[in-house]
């Protein structure tokens, strides 16, 4: 099984939040099966830099990124329309994660209950 980890899984660990240990456990148990979207990578950078935690982002890039696949959507997949996003009732970042998982045939791992709204991609909630 291959997984696309949502941004919140990595941020939970990096910001040492309540479910950090659970997220770390998932990462260690699924080493070699984990992907991150380019959008998540950039979002993590934006969030950490805003919080003046550039050193944490640099450590993340150095330590984690070499151990996961970084995925993006091919240009041809950007044809998803505003109508598709509105019909999904997901915001843009969640919709992008969904489209990546669907395109690459991955299960989504998240803590975001908004993903309960999708049915054609498997979602694992931590």
Rosetta silent file (secondary structure, phi, psi, omega in degrees, C-alpha in Angstrom):
SEQUENCE: XXXXXXXXXXXXXXXXXXXXXXXXXXXXXXXXXXXXXXXXXXXXXXXXXXXXXXXXXXXXXXXXXXXXXXXXXXXXXXXXXXXXXXXXXXXXXXXXXXXXXXXXXXXXXXXXXXXXXXXXXXXXXX
SCORE:     score description
SCORE:     0.000 S_00000001
   1 L     0.000  140.076  177.180    0.000    0.000    0.000 S_00000001
   2 L  -117.195  143.732 -173.029    1.203    3.507   -0.814 S_00000001
   3 E  -126.126  143.384  168.950    0.090    6.591    1.079 S_00000001
   4 E  -105.129  112.895 -179.984   -0.168   10.317    0.465 S_00000001
   5 E   -85.921  130.248  179.098    0.286   12.043    3.793 S_00000001
   6 L   -71.013  158.218 -178.839   -1.660   15.243    4.216 S_00000001
   7 H   -51.402  -40.273 -173.850    0.109   18.395    5.335 S_00000001
   8 H   -65.422  -24.859  178.654   -1.346   18.125    8.837 S_00000001
   9 H   -66.251  -47.144  179.782    0.427   14.817    9.536 S_00000001
  10 H   -68.956  -41.952  179.953    3.859   16.381    9.068 S_00000001
  11 H   -64.131  -33.778  178.189    2.917   19.625   10.851 S_00000001
  12 H   -57.635  -41.934  179.524    1.640   17.632   13.822 S_00000001
  13 H   -74.255  -50.163 -175.051    5.154   16.230   14.252 S_00000001
  14 H   -62.235  -33.683 -178.926    7.101   19.369   13.374 S_00000001
  15 L   -97.398    5.801  176.324    5.076   21.551   15.739 S_00000001
  16 L    53.203   52.978 -178.760    5.023   18.871   18.487 S_00000001
  17 L   -92.200 -177.502 -170.284    1.249   18.825   18.757 S_00000001
  18 L   -55.891  -35.612 -178.355   -1.066   16.354   20.507 S_00000001
  19 L  -103.326   22.235 -177.948   -1.022   13.517   17.967 S_00000001
  20 H   -57.118  -44.898 -178.567    2.671   13.824   17.191 S_00000001
  21 H   -64.501  -40.329  177.995    3.521   10.365   18.541 S_00000001
  22 H   -62.638  -41.848  179.143    0.744    8.708   16.531 S_00000001
  23 H   -67.227  -41.915  176.865    1.952   10.424   13.366 S_00000001
  24 H   -61.022  -41.174  179.607    5.571    9.444   14.050 S_00000001
  25 H   -61.828  -44.077  178.661    4.470    5.858   14.583 S_00000001
  26 H   -60.310  -45.844  179.468    2.661    5.818   11.248 S_00000001
  27 H   -58.318  -45.767 -176.948    5.751    7.191    9.507 S_00000001
  28 H   -70.433  -32.492 -179.414    8.042    4.594   11.048 S_00000001
  29 H   -77.438  -18.280 -175.542    5.657    1.707   10.330 S_00000001
  30 L  -122.352   27.786  177.303    5.212    2.718    6.686 S_00000001
  31 L   -53.699  132.304 -179.108    8.737    3.714    5.749 S_00000001
  32 L    88.280   -3.115 -178.813    9.111    3.386    1.982 S_00000001
  33 L  -120.128   12.247 -169.014    5.365    3.692    1.366 S_00000001
  34 E  -112.885  137.446  174.565    4.948    7.421    1.938 S_00000001
  35 E  -126.990  158.679  174.452    4.496   10.328   -0.456 S_00000001
  36 E  -134.153  144.609  177.514    3.967   14.031    0.035 S_00000001
  37 E   -81.009  155.286  174.697    2.531   16.470   -2.478 S_00000001
  38 H   -59.927  -34.917  178.761    4.530   19.420   -3.704 S_00000001
  39 H   -62.018  -44.449  178.748    1.698   21.566   -2.353 S_00000001
  40 H   -63.219  -43.506  179.319    2.159   20.122    1.157 S_00000001
  41 H   -57.950  -46.021  179.897    5.902   20.649    1.031 S_00000001
  42 H   -68.233  -38.827  178.947    5.439   24.296    0.102 S_00000001
  43 H   -63.090  -42.064  178.411    2.655   24.789    2.657 S_00000001
  44 H   -61.354  -43.268  177.420    4.842   23.377    5.424 S_00000001
  45 H   -60.406  -46.527 -179.948    7.586   25.794    4.393 S_00000001
  46 H   -60.263  -47.245 -177.499    5.217   28.767    4.413 S_00000001
  47 H   -63.857  -47.094 -178.003    3.792   27.865    7.829 S_00000001
  48 H   -67.793  -38.163  178.439    7.153   27.226    9.469 S_00000001
  49 H   -66.826  -38.765  177.798    8.748   30.351    8.017 S_00000001
  50 H   -61.144  -33.157 -179.454    5.797   32.482    9.226 S_00000001
  51 L   -89.601   10.794  179.961    6.381   31.074   12.696 S_00000001
  52 L    59.862   39.302 -179.922   10.111   31.862   12.471 S_00000001
  53 L  -119.008   45.598 -179.359   10.955   28.140   12.476 S_00000001
  54 H   -58.812  -36.358 -179.324   13.127   28.065    9.374 S_00000001
  55 H   -63.025  -35.725  177.696   15.585   25.722   11.085 S_00000001
  56 H   -67.417  -40.621  178.000   12.826   23.138   11.567 S_00000001
  57 H   -63.751  -43.576  179.482   11.921   23.363    7.880 S_00000001
  58 H   -62.554  -40.751  175.711   15.552   22.921    6.847 S_00000001
  59 H   -63.426  -41.142  178.441   15.854   19.870    9.137 S_00000001
  60 H   -59.611  -47.869  179.980   12.603   18.515    7.685 S_00000001
  61 H   -61.684  -44.779 -177.484   13.882   18.894    4.144 S_00000001
  62 H   -67.280  -44.055 -172.331   17.212   17.321    5.018 S_00000001
  63 H   -89.030  -40.122 -170.796   15.861   14.407    7.086 S_00000001
  64 L   -97.292  -43.169 -171.808   12.427   13.542    5.725 S_00000001
  65 H   -60.354  -31.291  178.952   12.254   14.600    2.127 S_00000001
  66 H   -71.348  -11.688 -176.069   14.971   12.177    1.084 S_00000001
  67 H  -107.313    0.442  179.901   12.831    9.328    2.467 S_00000001
  68 L  -129.539  160.014  173.956    9.507   10.114    0.772 S_00000001
  69 E   -86.475  134.597  174.854    8.311   10.617   -2.781 S_00000001
  70 E  -100.349  119.466 -174.586    7.368   14.199   -3.676 S_00000001
  71 E  -114.514  148.273  172.756    4.446   14.139   -6.080 S_00000001
  72 L  -136.828  170.704  176.531    2.767   16.723   -8.226 S_00000001
  73 L   -89.295  137.883  171.731    0.023   16.684  -10.802 S_00000001
  74 L   -62.788  153.266 -178.454    0.972   16.618  -14.462 S_00000001
  75 H   -53.162  -37.109 -179.056   -0.053   19.756  -16.311 S_00000001
  76 H   -61.555  -23.707 -179.728   -2.784   17.797  -18.098 S_00000001
  77 H   -82.742   -6.764  179.137   -4.481   17.186  -14.728 S_00000001
  78 H   -78.833   10.362  178.015   -4.892   20.904  -14.078 S_00000001
  79 H   -78.876   -3.358  177.939   -8.009   20.828  -16.171 S_00000001
  80 L   -60.152  137.857 -172.458  -10.068   20.305  -13.036 S_00000001
  81 L  -101.340  167.927  174.908  -12.515   23.128  -12.978 S_00000001
  82 H   -57.192  -36.258  179.654  -13.958   25.343  -10.304 S_00000001
  83 H   -60.718  -42.641  177.965  -17.160   23.348  -10.739 S_00000001
  84 H   -61.729  -40.834  179.522  -15.354   20.122   -9.755 S_00000001
  85 H   -65.569  -45.319 -179.071  -13.959   21.801   -6.660 S_00000001
  86 H   -64.614  -39.876  178.783  -17.336   23.209   -5.664 S_00000001
  87 H   -65.464  -31.201 -178.607  -19.075   19.877   -6.202 S_00000001
  88 H   -76.004  -19.402 -173.865  -16.545   18.134   -3.985 S_00000001
  89 L    56.834   29.614  172.840  -17.166   20.628   -1.139 S_00000001
  90 L  -105.909  152.624  172.824  -13.431   20.570   -0.411 S_00000001
  91 L   -78.786  173.553 -170.971  -11.263   23.642   -0.252 S_00000001
  92 H   -59.219  -45.718 -176.993   -8.506   23.988   -2.834 S_00000001
  93 H   -64.156  -40.155  176.791   -5.689   22.427   -0.818 S_00000001
  94 H   -67.510  -38.683  178.835   -7.771   19.381    0.111 S_00000001
  95 H   -63.908  -40.152  178.126   -9.000   19.056   -3.467 S_00000001
  96 H   -62.811  -44.378  177.672   -5.419   19.144   -4.738 S_00000001
  97 H   -60.300  -45.149  178.482   -4.439   16.395   -2.270 S_00000001
  98 H   -58.247  -46.497 -178.994   -7.444   14.366   -3.385 S_00000001
  99 H   -64.288  -38.059  177.090   -6.539   14.779   -7.073 S_00000001
 100 H   -64.027  -48.243 -179.228   -2.953   13.704   -6.435 S_00000001
 101 H   -60.244  -42.816 -179.836   -4.082   10.626   -4.505 S_00000001
 102 H   -66.159  -45.325 -178.301   -6.572    9.740   -7.198 S_00000001
 103 H   -62.478  -45.101 -175.178   -4.108   10.272  -10.052 S_00000001
 104 H   -90.306   -3.046  178.521   -1.296    8.269   -8.424 S_00000001
 105 L    70.541   42.664 -176.786   -3.589    5.603   -6.891 S_00000001
 106 L  -110.227  156.188  168.902   -2.706    6.393   -3.278 S_00000001
 107 E   -87.766  142.821  177.732   -4.575    6.273    0.009 S_00000001
 108 E   -91.535  135.395  172.927   -4.754    9.608    1.858 S_00000001
 109 E  -114.958  124.371 -172.355   -3.600    9.754    5.477 S_00000001
 110 E  -155.128  172.507  169.119   -4.951   12.769    7.318 S_00000001
 111 L  -119.916    7.190 -174.949   -6.547   14.186   10.433 S_00000001
 112 L   -90.916  111.387 -177.427   -8.812   16.471    8.387 S_00000001
 113 H   -66.345  -13.099  177.021  -12.446   15.396    8.638 S_00000001
 114 H   -59.816  -26.102 -179.078  -13.210   17.245    5.384 S_00000001
 115 H   -72.515   -6.353  174.495  -11.921   14.150    3.587 S_00000001
 116 H   -66.510  -15.376 -177.401  -14.964   12.228    4.825 S_00000001
 117 H   -80.244   -8.941 -179.196  -16.743   13.847    1.877 S_00000001
 118 L  -105.432  150.166 -176.793  -14.898   11.807   -0.735 S_00000001
 119 L  -127.811  -13.152 -175.490  -15.660    8.220   -1.604 S_00000001
 120 L   -99.373    9.573  172.870  -13.532    7.213   -4.574 S_00000001
 121 L  -133.917  135.679  177.398  -10.171    7.417   -2.726 S_00000001
 122 L   -70.898  137.913 -179.812   -9.396    5.502    0.461 S_00000001
 123 E  -128.715  129.208  175.790   -8.783    7.772    3.429 S_00000001
 124 E  -108.935  121.250 -179.856   -7.134    6.757    6.699 S_00000001
 125 E   -98.376  126.690  176.085   -7.807    9.112    9.607 S_00000001
 126 L   -95.098    0.000    0.000   -5.243    9.313   12.399 S_00000001
